[in-house]
Amino acid sequence: VDVGGVVRVATTEGLAPWLLEQGLLEALAPWPALSIALVTGNANVAVEVAEADLAVRIGVVSGEGLLVRRAARLGVAAFCSAAYAAARGRPRSVDELRDHDVLVPDGELARLPEARLLRGSGGRVRFSSSSLPSLATACGRGLGVTILTRAWGESAGLERLFDVDLPPRPVSLVMNAESRARPAVRVVVDVLLRLAGRLSDPA
């Protein structure tokens, strides 16, 4: 089967660099005629699948005509930098964040339960952003405590403070039947399933 052409993959701003760091392009090297176009954003998944060949999304996904493959499950935890922990101590629970600076998801991400937890913690909101990579960068620079998926925080070299009691986030691959019929898309799906499996926390 001839596997070639461009496969457009829609994903989040946070997952896109992780997929590249984990070797997405290198894993596709056996198919030199295949090219990947990564499209990042937080648009409605039905819109993304209409404009791309498949989407990689965090959270529960459903919709008429969508084919969904569960790829991983992600637990979340509170993180800070080593420098912040040395200077300000290590909070052991959400309640102890009242004595700390917190970095809060905002904008489109304000609906996340961790955003509500951080804002309700009583901690000083030092920084807020609709960009998870920006929050992770601010955390790494010692500006405060934030909540991230365990896989992301640990891969960024942050200090894991405590696990947060929230349901694990599913990571799903989403496409429509037309896209699924393309051999190139099936190859990319198989590679993405392998990479996303590295993210997954134990059941």
Salt bridges, closest charged atoms under 4 A:
GLU48 OE2 - ARG57 NH1 3.33
ASP53 OD1 - ARG182 NH1 3.25
GLU96 OE2 - ARG92 NH2 3.16
ASP101 OD2 - ARG88 NH1 3.22
ASP101 OD1 - ARG124 NH1 3.70
ASP101 OD2 - ARG126 NH1 3.64
ASP106 OD2 - ARG119 NH2 3.63
GLU114 OE1 - ARG169 NH2 2.38
GLU154 OE2 - ARG160 NH1 2.46
GLU159 OE1 - ARG90 NH1 2.80
ASP163 OD1 - ARG150 NH1 3.46
ASP163 OD1 - ARG160 NH2 2.87
ASP201 OD2 - ARG150 NH2 3.37
